[in-house]
Amino acid sequence: MTGTGGPRAAFREASGPRAASSAEGHRTAFREASARRVRRLGLALIAAGLLAGCATGTTEADPGGPDASSASTGTVATPDPSRTPDGALLVADFGSDTVTFVDPGRDGSGEGGAPIASVKVGTAPYGLVVGEDGRAWVATAEGVAVVDTQQRTRLALIPYATESGPVTTGEYRGGGMGIALAPDGSRVYVGVNVPGEDGTVEVIDTATRKVTGTAPVGMRPFDVDVSPDGREVYATDHDSFDVTAVDADTLKTRRMEVAPYGTEGGLGSWLKPHYAVVRPADGKLLLPFEGERLAVLDPRTGKVTIERMTANTHQHGAALAPDGTLLVVGTGPIGSDDEEPSLTVRAPDGTERVVPLEGPHEDVAVSADGRTAYVTGGFTRDGYWNGITVVGLDDEKSEPVRLTAGNRPLGIAIL
């Protein structure tokens, strides 16, 4: 998050505080959205029935199942007998110790949507990923939580092998950050932050729920991705300006610098890599920077090429639609010359549409049909809000819909 050239670079090389958005505006929007939902009397009984089954504590692991001792004790919740509907959203509540299930509303548009239930998972959950078996793997400060998304219960909490210091909250907390699944679902890879030091990628066997190996990576592994063939794992190392490639079988590593603005600002710099996506067609990693530059990393050679972007705002989360469209979250301004929060919709040919968003955002998920994007409002820094913005991708005239969801939601998945 560093650089050279002009007022933008000079500002970001300084480590001053980020301008915050108007929290009061967000609260007003939420109150209005809540009022609209109250008026939808036809949904009231359904919502009441669902919320009655919300988990208010953690549940123990399956009796006699693998790693049963790894689930921490707590209030045992009675599972809701209702099954979580297909297309529901799951967000990691960085502002609490829960994940929240969210009904995305009519046809997934956000209209009439609302939270369904929350389940305790562990302190300050960050990233999450969901397998085809319906189990979610959530990176918390304490360990990786395993959640049955149909019964909405926590099955286990798998402690890290890496010592990352006391369990805390906040932007620089230790513990899990980025997380990804192997293509065959047999392994989970989680980036573990060790404050002030290099981190690790830990490998978890999904059948036994045990950590089976660790690999050293750079500082603050914001994001973790896997190659299309499953042979390599990539940790996006925020504070060391690089990406670490990990051999999935041997756990041997190699680090590749990705710093299109340079590294002069060090830890105080804003211009660092955050999130990446792997392009299936050629296996290259796409890393957006500041709404100005898209770094395209070839992991086979370590070579980085730069393409132009147009949003001109600090950027975090990224996702690929089925047709190859790249979605990138603009968190909002860092410098006085930056634009406001946005969602960049970048076609495979490089043309871009920039959709304005209200308030900071962090991460994004896209529907299986590629028609809808869901952008979390949690943000790793100050100025976050408790909701999701729903953006229709096939109608440029449609207005984004704001949906109340979770407590500082960061990671997001579609069930």
VEXDREN-2710 file (C-alpha; in Angstrom, 1 decimal):
% VEXDREN-2710
k/r/px/py/pz
1/MET/0.0/0.0/0.0
2/THR/3.9/2.7/-1.7
3/GLY/5.2/4.4/-4.6
4/THR/6.9/7.1/-6.7
5/GLY/5.6/9.9/-8.9
6/GLY/3.4/12.8/-8.0
7/PRO/1.2/13.8/-5.0
8/ARG/-0.5/10.3/-4.8
9/ALA/2.8/8.6/-4.2
10/ALA/4.1/11.2/-1.8
11/PHE/0.9/11.0/0.2
12/ARG/0.9/7.2/0.4
13/GLU/4.5/7.0/1.4
14/ALA/3.5/8.9/4.5
15/SER/1.7/6.7/7.1
16/GLY/-1.0/9.2/8.0
17/PRO/-4.6/8.1/8.9
18/ARG/-7.2/7.3/6.3
19/ALA/-10.1/9.6/5.8
20/ALA/-13.2/8.0/7.3
21/SER/-16.7/7.9/5.6
22/SER/-19.8/9.3/7.3
23/ALA/-21.0/6.7/9.7
24/GLU/-24.2/8.7/10.3
25/GLY/-25.2/8.4/6.7
26/HIS/-24.8/4.6/6.8
27/ARG/-26.9/4.4/10.0
28/THR/-29.6/6.4/8.3
29/ALA/-29.6/4.1/5.3
30/PHE/-29.8/1.1/7.5
31/ARG/-32.7/2.5/9.5
32/GLU/-34.6/3.2/6.2
33/ALA/-33.9/-0.3/5.0
34/SER/-35.1/-1.8/8.3
35/ALA/-38.3/0.2/8.1
36/ARG/-39.0/-1.2/4.6
37/ARG/-38.5/-4.7/5.9
38/VAL/-40.8/-4.1/8.8
39/ARG/-43.5/-3.1/6.3
40/ARG/-43.2/-6.4/4.5
41/LEU/-45.6/-8.1/6.9
42/GLY/-46.0/-11.1/4.6
43/LEU/-42.4/-12.1/5.5
44/ALA/-42.6/-11.5/9.2
45/LEU/-43.7/-15.0/10.3
46/ILE/-41.0/-16.6/8.1
47/ALA/-38.3/-14.4/9.5
48/ALA/-39.5/-15.1/13.0
49/GLY/-39.3/-18.8/12.5
50/LEU/-35.8/-18.6/11.0
51/LEU/-34.5/-16.3/13.7
52/ALA/-35.8/-18.6/16.4
53/GLY/-33.3/-21.1/15.3
54/CYS/-30.3/-18.7/15.2
55/ALA/-27.2/-20.1/17.0
56/THR/-26.4/-18.0/20.0
57/GLY/-23.3/-20.0/20.9
58/THR/-21.0/-22.6/19.5
59/THR/-21.8/-26.2/19.1
60/GLU/-19.5/-29.1/19.9
61/ALA/-17.9/-31.2/17.1
62/ASP/-19.7/-34.2/15.8
63/PRO/-19.7/-36.8/18.6
64/GLY/-17.0/-39.4/17.9
65/GLY/-16.1/-37.5/14.7
66/PRO/-12.6/-36.5/13.7
67/ASP/-10.9/-33.9/15.9
68/ALA/-13.8/-33.8/18.3
69/SER/-11.5/-32.3/20.9
70/SER/-10.7/-29.3/18.8
71/ALA/-14.1/-27.6/19.3
72/SER/-13.9/-25.1/22.1
73/THR/-16.5/-25.3/24.8
74/GLY/-19.4/-22.8/24.9
75/THR/-23.2/-22.6/25.0
76/VAL/-24.6/-25.5/23.0
77/ALA/-27.1/-24.3/20.4
78/THR/-30.1/-26.2/19.1
79/PRO/-29.7/-26.5/15.3
80/ASP/-32.5/-24.9/13.2
81/PRO/-34.3/-27.8/11.5
82/SER/-34.9/-25.6/8.4
83/ARG/-32.2/-26.0/5.7
84/THR/-30.3/-22.9/4.5
85/PRO/-31.7/-22.0/1.1
86/ASP/-29.6/-22.2/-2.0
87/GLY/-28.1/-18.9/-3.0
88/ALA/-27.9/-17.6/0.6
89/LEU/-24.8/-15.5/1.4
90/LEU/-22.4/-16.3/4.2
91/VAL/-20.2/-13.5/5.6
92/ALA/-17.4/-13.5/8.1
93/ASP/-18.1/-11.0/10.9
94/PHE/-14.8/-9.4/11.6
95/GLY/-16.4/-7.2/14.2
96/SER/-17.6/-10.2/16.3
97/ASP/-16.9/-13.9/16.7
98/THR/-19.6/-15.0/14.2
99/VAL/-20.5/-15.8/10.7
100/THR/-23.9/-14.6/9.4
101/PHE/-26.2/-16.2/6.9
102/VAL/-28.1/-13.7/4.7
103/ASP/-31.1/-14.1/2.5
104/PRO/-30.1/-12.1/-0.6
105/GLY/-33.8/-11.2/-1.3
106/ARG/-36.0/-11.6/-4.3
107/ASP/-34.1/-13.3/-7.2
108/GLY/-30.9/-12.5/-5.3
109/SER/-31.4/-8.8/-6.0
110/GLY/-31.1/-7.7/-2.4
111/GLU/-34.7/-6.4/-2.4
112/GLY/-36.5/-7.8/0.7
113/GLY/-33.3/-9.6/1.9
114/ALA/-32.3/-9.8/5.5
115/PRO/-30.0/-11.8/7.9
116/ILE/-31.2/-15.3/8.6
117/ALA/-29.0/-16.5/11.5
118/SER/-25.5/-16.1/13.0
119/VAL/-23.2/-18.8/14.4
120/LYS/-20.3/-18.3/16.7
121/VAL/-17.0/-19.5/15.1
122/GLY/-14.1/-17.8/16.9
123/THR/-12.5/-14.4/17.4
124/ALA/-12.4/-11.9/14.6
125/PRO/-13.2/-14.1/11.6
126/TYR/-11.6/-12.8/8.4
127/GLY/-11.7/-15.0/5.2
128/LEU/-13.9/-18.0/4.5
129/VAL/-14.4/-20.6/1.8
130/VAL/-17.2/-23.1/1.2
131/GLY/-16.8/-26.6/-0.3
132/GLU/-19.2/-28.6/-2.4
133/ASP/-20.1/-30.6/0.6
134/GLY/-21.6/-27.5/2.2
135/ARG/-19.0/-27.1/4.9
136/ALA/-17.5/-23.7/5.4
137/TRP/-13.9/-23.1/6.6
138/VAL/-13.5/-19.8/8.4
139/ALA/-10.1/-18.2/9.3
140/THR/-10.4/-16.7/12.8
141/ALA/-7.8/-15.4/15.2
142/GLU/-8.0/-18.6/17.2
143/GLY/-8.0/-21.3/14.5
144/VAL/-10.0/-22.5/11.4
145/ALA/-13.7/-23.0/12.2
146/VAL/-15.6/-25.7/10.4
147/VAL/-19.3/-24.8/9.9
148/ASP/-22.1/-27.0/8.6
149/THR/-24.0/-24.5/6.5
150/GLN/-27.2/-26.5/6.2
151/GLN/-27.6/-27.1/10.0
152/ARG/-25.9/-23.8/10.8
153/THR/-23.7/-25.2/13.5
154/ARG/-20.0/-25.1/14.2
155/LEU/-18.4/-28.6/14.0
156/ALA/-14.9/-27.9/15.0
157/LEU/-12.3/-25.2/15.7
158/ILE/-8.9/-26.3/14.4
159/PRO/-6.0/-24.6/16.2
160/TYR/-3.0/-23.2/14.3
161/ALA/0.3/-24.9/14.4
162/THR/1.9/-21.5/14.0
163/GLU/2.4/-19.4/17.2
164/SER/1.0/-16.0/16.3
165/GLY/0.8/-14.4/19.8
166/PRO/-2.2/-13.5/22.0
167/VAL/-5.7/-13.8/20.5
168/THR/-6.7/-10.2/19.7
169/THR/-9.0/-8.3/17.3
170/GLY/-8.4/-5.4/14.9
171/GLU/-6.7/-4.8/11.6
172/TYR/-3.3/-6.2/12.6
173/ARG/-4.4/-9.2/14.7
174/GLY/-2.5/-12.4/14.4
175/GLY/-4.1/-15.7/13.1
176/GLY/-5.8/-16.7/9.9
177/MET/-6.4/-14.3/7.0
178/GLY/-6.7/-15.6/3.5
179/ILE/-8.1/-19.1/3.0
180/ALA/-8.7/-21.4/0.0
181/LEU/-9.7/-24.9/-0.9
182/ALA/-7.9/-27.3/-3.1
183/PRO/-9.8/-28.0/-6.3
184/ASP/-10.6/-31.6/-5.2
185/GLY/-11.7/-30.4/-1.7
186/SER/-9.2/-32.5/0.1
187/ARG/-7.2/-29.7/1.6
188/VAL/-7.7/-26.2/3.0
189/TYR/-4.9/-23.7/2.9
190/VAL/-4.9/-20.8/5.3
191/GLY/-2.5/-17.8/5.6
192/VAL/-1.5/-17.2/9.2
193/ASN/-0.4/-13.7/10.2
194/VAL/2.4/-13.4/12.8
195/PRO/2.4/-9.7/13.7
196/GLY/5.7/-8.0/12.8
197/GLU/7.1/-11.2/11.3
198/ASP/6.8/-13.4/8.3
199/GLY/3.7/-15.6/8.3
200/THR/2.9/-19.1/7.2
201/VAL/0.5/-21.1/5.0
202/GLU/-0.9/-24.0/7.0
203/VAL/-2.4/-27.1/5.3
204/ILE/-5.5/-28.8/6.8
205/ASP/-6.7/-32.2/5.7
206/THR/-10.4/-31.8/5.3
207/ALA/-11.2/-35.4/6.2
208/THR/-9.3/-35.5/9.5
209/ARG/-9.5/-31.7/10.3
210/LYS/-5.9/-31.8/11.2
211/VAL/-3.0/-29.4/10.3
212/THR/-0.7/-31.6/8.2
213/GLY/2.0/-29.1/7.2
214/THR/3.2/-25.5/7.2
215/ALA/5.2/-23.4/4.8
216/PRO/6.9/-20.0/5.4
217/VAL/5.5/-17.1/3.4
218/GLY/5.8/-13.3/3.6
219/MET/4.3/-10.8/6.0
220/ARG/0.5/-10.6/6.5
221/PRO/-0.9/-13.1/4.0
222/PHE/-4.0/-11.1/3.1
223/ASP/-5.2/-13.6/0.5
224/VAL/-4.6/-17.2/-0.5
225/ASP/-5.3/-18.7/-3.9
226/VAL/-4.7/-22.1/-5.6
227/SER/-3.7/-22.8/-9.1
228/PRO/-6.3/-24.4/-11.4
229/ASP/-4.5/-27.8/-11.3
230/GLY/-4.1/-27.7/-7.5
231/ARG/-0.3/-28.0/-7.7
232/GLU/0.6/-24.6/-6.3
233/VAL/-0.8/-22.3/-3.5
234/TYR/-0.3/-18.6/-3.7
235/ALA/-0.1/-16.3/-0.6
236/THR/-0.5/-12.6/-1.3
237/ASP/2.0/-11.1/1.3
238/HIS/0.7/-7.6/2.0
239/ASP/3.6/-6.2/4.1
240/SER/6.4/-7.7/2.1
241/PHE/5.3/-6.6/-1.3
242/ASP/5.3/-10.1/-2.8
243/VAL/3.5/-13.3/-3.6
244/THR/4.8/-16.7/-2.2
245/ALA/4.2/-19.7/-4.3
246/VAL/4.0/-23.0/-2.3
247/ASP/4.3/-26.4/-3.9
248/ALA/1.2/-28.3/-2.7
249/ASP/3.1/-31.6/-2.4
250/THR/6.5/-30.6/-1.1
251/LEU/5.6/-27.3/0.6
252/LYS/8.8/-25.8/-1.0
253/THR/8.4/-22.0/-1.5
254/ARG/9.6/-19.2/-3.8
255/ARG/8.8/-15.5/-3.4
256/MET/8.0/-13.1/-6.2
257/GLU/8.0/-9.4/-5.7
258/VAL/4.8/-7.6/-6.9
259/ALA/5.4/-3.9/-6.3
260/PRO/4.3/-1.7/-9.2
261/TYR/4.8/1.5/-7.2
262/GLY/8.1/0.3/-5.6
263/THR/8.7/-0.6/-1.9
264/GLU/10.1/2.7/-0.6
265/GLY/7.4/3.3/2.0
266/GLY/8.0/0.0/3.8
267/LEU/5.4/-0.9/6.4
268/GLY/4.0/2.6/6.3
269/SER/3.1/2.3/2.6
270/TRP/-0.4/2.1/1.3
271/LEU/0.5/0.7/-2.1
272/LYS/0.9/-3.0/-1.3
273/PRO/-0.7/-6.1/-2.8
274/HIS/-4.0/-7.1/-1.1
275/TYR/-6.1/-9.7/-3.0
276/ALA/-5.5/-11.7/-6.1
277/VAL/-7.4/-14.0/-8.4
278/VAL/-6.0/-16.7/-10.6
279/ARG/-7.0/-16.6/-14.3
280/PRO/-8.1/-20.1/-15.3
281/ALA/-7.1/-19.7/-18.9
282/ASP/-3.4/-19.3/-18.2
283/GLY/-2.8/-19.6/-14.5
284/LYS/-1.6/-16.0/-14.1
285/LEU/-2.5/-14.0/-11.0
286/LEU/-4.3/-10.7/-11.3
287/LEU/-3.5/-8.2/-8.5
288/PRO/-5.2/-4.7/-8.7
289/PHE/-3.5/-1.6/-7.3
290/GLU/-5.2/1.7/-6.5
291/GLY/-7.6/1.7/-9.4
292/GLU/-4.7/2.6/-11.6
293/ARG/-2.6/-0.6/-12.3
294/LEU/-3.4/-4.2/-12.7
295/ALA/-0.3/-6.4/-12.0
296/VAL/-0.4/-9.6/-14.0
297/LEU/2.0/-12.1/-12.4
298/ASP/3.1/-15.2/-14.3
299/PRO/4.0/-17.6/-11.4
300/ARG/6.1/-19.8/-13.7
301/THR/8.6/-17.0/-14.4
302/GLY/7.9/-14.5/-11.7
303/LYS/7.5/-11.8/-14.4
304/VAL/5.0/-9.0/-13.7
305/THR/3.3/-7.0/-16.5
306/ILE/1.2/-3.9/-15.8
307/GLU/-2.1/-3.0/-17.4
308/ARG/-4.0/0.2/-16.9
309/MET/-7.1/0.5/-14.6
310/THR/-9.4/3.5/-14.3
311/ALA/-11.2/3.7/-10.9
312/ASN/-8.4/5.8/-9.2
313/THR/-9.2/4.6/-5.7
314/HIS/-7.6/2.3/-3.1
315/GLN/-8.5/-1.3/-4.0
316/HIS/-8.9/-4.6/-2.0
317/GLY/-11.2/-7.5/-2.8
318/ALA/-11.3/-9.2/-6.2
319/ALA/-13.3/-12.0/-7.9
320/LEU/-13.7/-13.5/-11.4
321/ALA/-17.1/-14.0/-13.0
322/PRO/-17.6/-17.2/-15.0
323/ASP/-17.1/-15.3/-18.3
324/GLY/-13.7/-13.9/-17.1
325/THR/-15.0/-10.5/-16.0
326/LEU/-12.8/-9.2/-13.2
327/LEU/-14.6/-7.5/-10.2
328/VAL/-12.5/-5.3/-8.0
329/VAL/-13.6/-3.5/-4.8
330/GLY/-12.6/0.2/-4.4
331/THR/-12.5/0.9/-0.7
332/GLY/-12.4/4.6/-1.0
333/PRO/-9.9/7.4/-0.9
334/ILE/-6.4/7.3/0.7
335/GLY/-5.2/10.6/-0.8
336/SER/-6.9/13.8/-1.6
337/ASP/-6.7/13.0/-5.3
338/ASP/-8.5/9.6/-5.0
339/GLU/-12.0/8.9/-6.0
340/GLU/-14.8/7.5/-3.8
341/PRO/-15.6/3.8/-3.2
342/SER/-16.6/1.8/-6.2
343/LEU/-16.8/-1.6/-7.9
344/THR/-14.8/-2.0/-11.1
345/VAL/-16.3/-4.3/-13.6
346/ARG/-13.4/-5.2/-16.0
347/ALA/-14.2/-7.2/-19.1
348/PRO/-11.7/-9.7/-20.5
349/ASP/-10.7/-7.2/-23.2
350/GLY/-9.7/-4.7/-20.5
351/THR/-12.6/-2.3/-20.9
352/GLU/-14.0/-1.1/-17.5
353/ARG/-17.2/0.1/-16.0
354/VAL/-16.9/1.7/-12.6
355/VAL/-20.0/1.4/-10.3
356/PRO/-20.1/4.0/-7.5
357/LEU/-20.6/2.6/-4.0
358/GLU/-21.7/4.3/-0.8
359/GLY/-19.1/4.0/1.9
360/PRO/-16.1/1.7/2.3
361/HIS/-16.2/-2.0/1.2
362/GLU/-13.8/-4.9/1.4
363/ASP/-14.5/-8.1/-0.6
364/VAL/-16.7/-9.4/-3.4
365/ALA/-18.4/-12.6/-4.5
366/VAL/-20.2/-13.1/-7.8
367/SER/-23.2/-15.3/-8.5
368/ALA/-22.8/-18.5/-10.5
369/ASP/-24.6/-17.0/-13.5
370/GLY/-22.4/-13.9/-13.4
371/ARG/-25.4/-11.5/-13.2
372/THR/-24.9/-10.3/-9.6
373/ALA/-22.1/-9.1/-7.4
374/TYR/-22.2/-9.0/-3.6
375/VAL/-19.8/-6.5/-1.9
376/THR/-19.1/-6.6/1.8
377/GLY/-19.0/-3.3/3.8
378/GLY/-16.8/-4.5/6.6
379/PHE/-13.4/-3.0/5.4
380/THR/-10.2/-3.9/7.4
381/ARG/-9.7/-0.2/8.4
382/ASP/-12.0/2.4/10.0
383/GLY/-15.2/3.6/8.3
384/TYR/-16.8/0.2/7.8
385/TRP/-20.5/-0.5/7.8
386/ASN/-22.6/-3.6/8.6
387/GLY/-23.9/-4.7/5.3
388/ILE/-23.6/-5.8/1.7
389/THR/-24.1/-3.9/-1.5
390/VAL/-25.8/-5.9/-4.2
391/VAL/-24.8/-4.8/-7.8
392/GLY/-26.6/-6.1/-10.9
393/LEU/-24.0/-6.7/-13.5
394/ASP/-26.2/-7.3/-16.6
395/ASP/-28.1/-4.0/-16.3
396/GLU/-25.9/-0.9/-16.2
397/LYS/-28.9/1.3/-15.3
398/SER/-29.9/-0.6/-12.2
399/GLU/-29.0/1.0/-8.8
400/PRO/-27.0/-0.9/-6.2
401/VAL/-29.1/-2.2/-3.3
402/ARG/-27.8/-2.0/0.3
403/LEU/-28.6/-5.0/2.5
404/THR/-28.0/-5.1/6.2
405/ALA/-25.8/-8.1/7.0
406/GLY/-23.5/-9.1/9.9
407/ASN/-21.0/-7.2/12.0
408/ARG/-18.2/-5.6/10.0
409/PRO/-18.5/-8.4/7.3
410/LEU/-15.3/-9.1/5.4
411/GLY/-15.1/-12.5/3.7
412/ILE/-18.1/-13.6/1.7
413/ALA/-19.3/-16.8/-0.1
414/ILE/-22.5/-17.8/-1.9
415/LEU/-24.1/-21.0/-0.8
END
